[in-house]
Amino acid sequence: MIKIGIVKVEDNYLEAVIQGETYTLFAPLIEYLLKNPNVEYAMYDVDHPLTQNVRLRVKTKGKPPLDAIKEAVNNVLRDIEELEKGFLGG
């Protein structure tokens, strides 16, 4: 089970610690975040693969970071659905 703890949140900055996950979810999330012109930087680090704790940092310009994260998650899901349709012929 994934647990999210917000460490710091401001108008244009969010830092969170996510427990129960490693690189699998965050590598594509960061890639999609960085495609957004409103994202100044997005990064994550894993303290140790066995503890499965990820620290996510997102800084935006002109847009709340949580909105940018939601948009990136929706774009990832959209692309996964498109990939699924391609494999299943839907």
N, C-alpha and C positions, 0 to 999 in steps of 0.2 A: 504494500500500500504506500502511495506517495503522500508525504506530508510537506506542506509549504509553509515556511515561516518568513514573514516580511521583516527584514533587518532595518531597512531604511526606505522611506518613500517621500519624495518631494515632487514639485510640479513637473520636473523634467528628469528625474532620476529614481530608479528603483533598484534595490538590492534585496535579494531573497536567498534563503537556504532551502533547498529541496532535498528531503530525505527519501531514500528508496529508489533512486535512479542514478544512472551514470551517463556516459557519453551518448548513448543510443538516442535519446530524445533531444538532447541539447545541441548536438552538432547540426542537424537540419534546422532547428529553431533559430540558431544564431545566423545561419546562412540566409534564411528568409527575413530575419530582422534587419540584416545589413543591406538587403535590397531596398528597404524603405528609405526614401530620401529624408524622412523626418527623424531617422535614428542616427545620432552622432556616433555612438559606439555601443556594441553589445558583445559581452564576453561571458564565459563561464569557466570555472575550474572545479576539479574534483579533488577533494582532500586526499582520498585514498580509495581505490576501486573496491576494497572489501567493506568499507563503511558506507558506501553509496550515498554520499552527501555532495551535492552540487551547489556552488555559490554562483548565482546569476546576477549580472550587473547590466543594466540598460540605461543609457542616457539619450534623451531625445531633444529635439529642437522644435518647439511649437506644438507639441502633441504630448498628452500624458503617456508615460511609458507603458502603463497597463493597457491602454488602447492599442499601442503598437504591438504588444505581445499578443493580444487577442486577435489582431489582424493577421499576424504571422502564423498563429496556430490555425486559423481558418484557411489560410492559403496552403499550408501543409496538408490539411485534411482534404481540401479541394483537389490538390494534385494527386493525393493517394487514391481518391475516388476515381479520378481519370485513369490512373494506372490500372486500377482494379477493373474498370470497364474495358480497357484494352486487352487485358488477359482473359476476361470472361466473355468478351464479345458483346458487351451490352451497350 
